Amino acid sequence: MEKEVISSRQFTIITFLLSIGTAILIIPSSIASSSKQDAWIAASIGVVLSLLVVKLFVTLGDQTPTLNFIEANEKLLGRFFGKITVVCFLSLTLFAGGELLYFIGAFMKTEVMPETPTMAFALLFIIIIMYATYLGIENFARSAEILFPMFVLIFIFFVVSITPQIKFENIQPIMEASKTSILYSIIRFISVFSFSLVMLLMIYPASVNVQQSSKKGFFIGMLLGGFVLVTLIILSILVLGPANTASRTFPSYALAQRISIGNFLQRIEIIMAFMWIVSIFIRTFMYFYTTVVGIAQIMKLKDHRPLILPMGIIMVGLSQIVHPDIVHSNIYNDEIWPIYAFVCTILLPILLLIVAVIRNRKSLGNSTEMGHADSNEGLMTDASNAVSNQVNQTKPATMDSNQDIQTKPATMNSNQENQTNDANTDSTQDNQDNQEKIDNPVSTQDNQDKSATSNSSQVIQSEAGNATSKQDDQATPDKTSSDKKNLE
């Protein structure tokens, strides 16, 4: 399949709605049962501590920027151990997806349509999830982008409408709960609120176009979702009271039933149902998408779409047997889910992060050693090139010296020939002079003087010629011609 990419804005919206999820209905009663009126303090601390959870996920995503969470397991832990951890993680996503379908059926049957079986709601909802998974993550992100403004508008309207019924004495006294109960409430809140954000590693950062903006969007979406949950917890305590909030199964839905504006605008609690359905749609899709894609990657399938229908049927069947009743669901979510989710969503990413850091350091060290080796080879290559250049430079000099040696004998021969010619010329002139002496004894002295002068000039000219021939060894023919002219 082609790689699907979403924008950083869409990723922020998905993070916001995913962090709310089922917590918008069940979390107020869960933490109010232990922390009473201080439940909002535990929720606020839980939002701050969730920043560390998001930081863990962001750091792990930066270590494996081109891989999703399933691929990172096999890449970092190896094929054998990676498959084991992936199977454990997918068991969590499959079980959690079935539980979300159970919550949908239980809520609709209890609060909206008591006569309709839960199977009908689970089946209708899973059809939407399957169709969204078939279309892909890009179309899912666009749908989340469309639902986001409606969610925000309904939430603002809900807060404004319920504000007149606030009673501040319900939140007093502050800080009355014990530290143990506060700590338990914080753990419970984080397990429902931020542990599920690990599903976003299936699309972050490999499927987000701008990683730096999506990193900020990860934190912003989580903080906005935390603000919505803390606001709902505070409103539930202020309007319903801590005891009534703890005794309700869905306190935020009961809070919406209290809205009454001028005895005219009443019974608009279905808007809270719409908000919850939107947020649980996002979370259920991420669980189902992670399960299907993870199984496809384990089985080395190029396309995950053939697995959508069988996994949808399995998840619907699982929703009917995961919890026999609401009491079993509350016990599971309070005692088992935090530990189970902590192992698969916190300890496993920490293990992957440690292995990724160690491997990256080793690869960095190996690359540094290779860089040093390459630099040494480069130095040796430069030295050998310098030596070869010197040798190449000396070769022409040697050739020039050899040429000089070869030209010198030629020059010497030409000098010897010139001297021989000079000697012959001198002997001829001597014979002529002797004859003239015999014929003209008076002019003998003058002729001797002239011959001496000419001999001296010839000696000077021959010395100059020899000097010129020594300076210009390569111009031998020109020198010979110049000597002949001097003789003439």
Secondary structure, DSSP 8 states (H G I E B T S, - for coil): -----B-HHHHHHHHHHHHHTTHHHHHHHHHHHHHGGGHHHHHHHHHHHHHHHHHHHHHHHHHSTT--HHHHHHHHH-HHHHHHHHHHHHHHHHHHHHHHHHHHHHHIIIII-TTS-HHHHHHHHHHHHHHHHHH-HHHHHHHHHHHHHHHHHHHHHHHHHHGGG--GGGG-STT-S-HHHHHHHHHHHHHHHTGGGGGGGGTTTTTBS-HHHHHHHHHHHHHHHHHHHHHHHHHHHHHH-HHHHHH-SSHHHHHHHT-EETTTEE--THHHHHHHHHHHHHHHHHHHHHHHHHHHHHTT-S-SGGGHHHHHHHHHHHHHHS-SSHHHHHHIIIIIHHHHHHIIIIIHHHHHHHHHHHHHHHHHHHHHHHHHHHHHHHHHHHHHHHHHHHHHHHHHHHHHHHHHHHHHHHHHHHHHHHHHHHHHHHHHHHHHHHHHHHH-STTHHHHHHHHHHHHHHHHHHHHHHHHHHHH-TT-HHHHHHHHHHHH-
